[in-house]
Amino acid sequence: MSIYDEIEIEDMIFHEATSLYTYPCPCGDQFEILLQDLRDGEDVAVCPSCSLMIKVIFEAENLPAEKETRKPEPLAVAA
């Protein structure tokens, strides 16, 4: 596996809605890696448009906290 570059996670953009980290790729697209992949020990972000990959440098304890999933409260329906 050939790594194009090593990038600090602080230099990446975190998209909270999708839990995705991105970083610009020279091809014009974005390197991508999911937060859950980082938590699972993965450290390679890939570009979906070309063959380039980057290694993400991060400390697991500095990753965003997991969101607590709450069950939606039932709605009262008027008869």
Backbone as CSV, one residue per row, in Angstrom:
resi,resn,N_x,N_y,N_z,CA_x,CA_y,CA_z,C_x,C_y,C_z
1,MET,0.853,-1.178,0.000,0.000,0.000,0.000,0.897,1.239,0.000
2,SER,0.628,2.127,-0.922,1.418,3.338,-1.063,0.633,4.533,-0.514
3,ILE,1.224,5.211,0.453,0.587,6.371,1.089,1.128,7.648,0.448
4,TYR,0.217,8.496,-0.013,0.585,9.751,-0.659,1.183,10.742,0.337
5,ASP,0.582,10.826,1.550,1.029,11.810,2.530,0.500,11.410,3.905
6,GLU,1.039,12.043,4.938,0.533,11.885,6.297,-0.040,13.228,6.735
7,ILE,-1.282,13.201,7.207,-2.006,14.426,7.528,-2.498,14.367,8.970
8,GLU,-2.273,15.447,9.706,-2.804,15.559,11.066,-4.319,15.728,10.987
9,ILE,-5.027,15.055,11.877,-6.490,15.121,11.852,-6.999,16.547,12.045
10,GLU,-6.223,17.367,12.748,-6.615,18.766,12.955,-6.663,19.548,11.646
11,ASP,-5.958,19.068,10.622,-5.955,19.738,9.320,-7.111,19.280,8.426
12,MET,-7.868,18.291,8.887,-8.993,17.775,8.116,-10.268,18.494,8.546
13,ILE,-11.297,18.396,7.726,-12.600,18.979,8.043,-13.510,17.859,8.529
14,PHE,-14.154,18.087,9.684,-15.097,17.106,10.215,-16.512,17.544,9.891
15,HIS,-17.259,16.667,9.236,-18.651,16.932,8.879,-19.525,16.192,9.898
16,GLU,-20.023,16.949,10.859,-20.744,16.344,11.981,-21.983,15.568,11.539
17,ALA,-22.691,16.073,10.545,-23.932,15.427,10.107,-23.692,14.022,9.556
18,THR,-22.528,13.812,8.945,-22.228,12.504,8.352,-21.128,11.752,9.091
19,SER,-20.553,12.359,10.133,-19.430,11.772,10.898,-18.266,11.419,9.973
20,LEU,-18.001,12.298,9.017,-16.977,12.064,8.005,-15.893,13.129,8.084
21,TYR,-14.637,12.698,8.036,-13.505,13.606,7.929,-13.099,13.664,6.459
22,THR,-12.799,14.870,5.967,-12.345,15.028,4.585,-11.102,15.898,4.532
23,TYR,-10.373,15.727,3.429,-9.168,16.527,3.177,-9.010,16.625,1.667
24,PRO,-8.658,17.793,1.135,-8.554,17.947,-0.320,-7.517,17.003,-0.941
25,CYS,-7.895,16.392,-2.045,-6.999,15.525,-2.817,-6.484,16.325,-4.017
26,PRO,-5.257,16.076,-4.462,-4.734,16.797,-5.632,-5.569,16.606,-6.896
27,CYS,-6.359,15.514,-6.960,-7.172,15.279,-8.160,-8.389,16.195,-8.218
28,GLY,-8.671,16.904,-7.113,-9.816,17.806,-7.079,-10.956,17.279,-6.219
29,ASP,-10.921,16.024,-5.851,-11.943,15.442,-4.978,-11.477,15.559,-3.521
30,GLN,-11.963,14.728,-2.647,-11.625,14.770,-1.230,-11.249,13.380,-0.726
31,PHE,-10.197,13.298,0.094,-9.934,12.085,0.844,-11.037,11.990,1.892
32,GLU,-11.470,10.754,2.215,-12.560,10.577,3.168,-12.250,9.440,4.138
33,ILE,-12.653,9.626,5.394,-12.614,8.555,6.375,-13.696,8.832,7.410
34,LEU,-14.433,7.784,7.768,-15.497,7.911,8.752,-14.947,7.918,10.170
35,LEU,-15.608,8.653,11.037,-15.230,8.702,12.440,-15.211,7.294,13.034
36,GLN,-16.190,6.466,12.701,-16.240,5.113,13.244,-15.036,4.296,12.783
37,ASP,-14.574,4.507,11.556,-13.378,3.806,11.081,-12.160,4.193,11.917
38,LEU,-12.048,5.470,12.256,-10.949,5.924,13.112,-11.040,5.267,14.485
39,ARG,-12.251,5.210,15.031,-12.450,4.559,16.332,-12.097,3.076,16.271
40,ASP,-12.296,2.460,15.108,-11.996,1.041,14.924,-10.523,0.784,14.627
41,GLY,-9.704,1.844,14.633,-8.267,1.685,14.434,-7.780,1.910,13.017
42,GLU,-8.684,2.218,12.090,-8.271,2.533,10.725,-7.618,3.907,10.719
43,ASP,-6.585,4.079,9.894,-5.938,5.388,9.825,-5.622,5.803,8.391
44,VAL,-6.243,5.146,7.425,-6.000,5.473,6.021,-7.278,6.033,5.398
45,ALA,-7.186,7.271,4.914,-8.296,7.899,4.203,-8.053,7.730,2.713
46,VAL,-9.118,7.432,1.981,-8.990,7.204,0.544,-9.765,8.266,-0.234
47,CYS,-9.330,8.486,-1.452,-10.043,9.365,-2.367,-10.925,8.485,-3.248
48,PRO,-12.219,8.775,-3.320,-13.101,7.947,-4.138,-12.900,8.122,-5.644
49,SER,-12.155,9.153,-6.060,-11.996,9.434,-7.484,-10.666,8.982,-8.075
50,CYS,-9.681,8.715,-7.220,-8.381,8.290,-7.738,-7.782,7.243,-6.795
51,SER,-6.565,6.856,-7.021,-5.961,5.785,-6.225,-5.154,6.287,-5.029
52,LEU,-5.156,7.604,-4.780,-4.352,8.135,-3.683,-4.965,7.840,-2.315
53,MET,-4.074,7.665,-1.323,-4.474,7.438,0.059,-3.572,8.269,0.958
54,ILE,-4.118,8.701,2.089,-3.321,9.406,3.082,-3.440,8.690,4.423
55,LYS,-2.389,8.828,5.218,-2.433,8.307,6.587,-2.862,9.448,7.498
56,VAL,-3.855,9.186,8.342,-4.370,10.191,9.259,-3.663,10.019,10.606
57,ILE,-3.030,11.088,11.058,-2.334,11.079,12.339,-3.297,11.623,13.390
58,PHE,-3.606,10.795,14.399,-4.567,11.211,15.430,-4.359,10.410,16.704
59,GLU,-4.901,10.938,17.791,-4.940,10.250,19.075,-6.397,9.859,19.315
60,ALA,-6.650,8.585,19.564,-8.020,8.094,19.723,-8.785,8.854,20.808
61,GLU,-8.093,9.212,21.887,-8.790,9.901,22.978,-9.199,11.322,22.614
62,ASN,-8.680,11.869,21.508,-9.039,13.218,21.077,-10.151,13.248,20.035
63,LEU,-10.672,12.088,19.662,-11.765,12.045,18.688,-13.040,12.594,19.329
64,PRO,-13.958,13.132,18.515,-15.224,13.626,19.073,-15.950,12.515,19.833
65,ALA,-16.616,12.902,20.901,-17.364,11.932,21.699,-18.511,11.356,20.883
66,GLU,-18.843,10.098,21.197,-19.975,9.480,20.519,-21.260,10.136,20.997
67,LYS,-22.155,10.344,20.062,-23.447,10.920,20.421,-24.300,9.833,21.053
68,GLU,-25.010,10.217,22.091,-25.940,9.267,22.689,-27.168,9.213,21.801
69,THR,-27.580,7.999,21.500,-28.776,7.842,20.683,-29.979,7.745,21.606
70,ARG,-30.891,8.659,21.419,-32.104,8.677,22.237,-33.254,8.222,21.382
71,LYS,-34.141,7.474,22.010,-35.357,7.076,21.309,-36.290,8.285,21.295
72,PRO,-36.917,8.547,20.164,-37.844,9.670,20.131,-39.029,9.401,21.059
73,GLU,-39.481,10.461,21.699,-40.613,10.303,22.591,-41.881,10.190,21.767
74,PRO,-42.810,9.336,22.227,-44.061,9.161,21.469,-44.862,10.466,21.434
75,LEU,-45.501,10.694,20.311,-46.338,11.876,20.150,-47.772,11.541,20.499
76,ALA,-48.415,12.448,21.194,-49.838,12.266,21.504,-50.643,12.634,20.271
77,VAL,-51.565,11.772,19.938,-52.402,12.013,18.756,-53.837,12.234,19.224
78,ALA,-54.418,13.352,18.796,-55.797,13.645,19.167,-56.736,12.813,18.305
79,ALA,-57.753,12.262,18.940,-58.709,11.421,18.211,-59.791,12.230,17.593
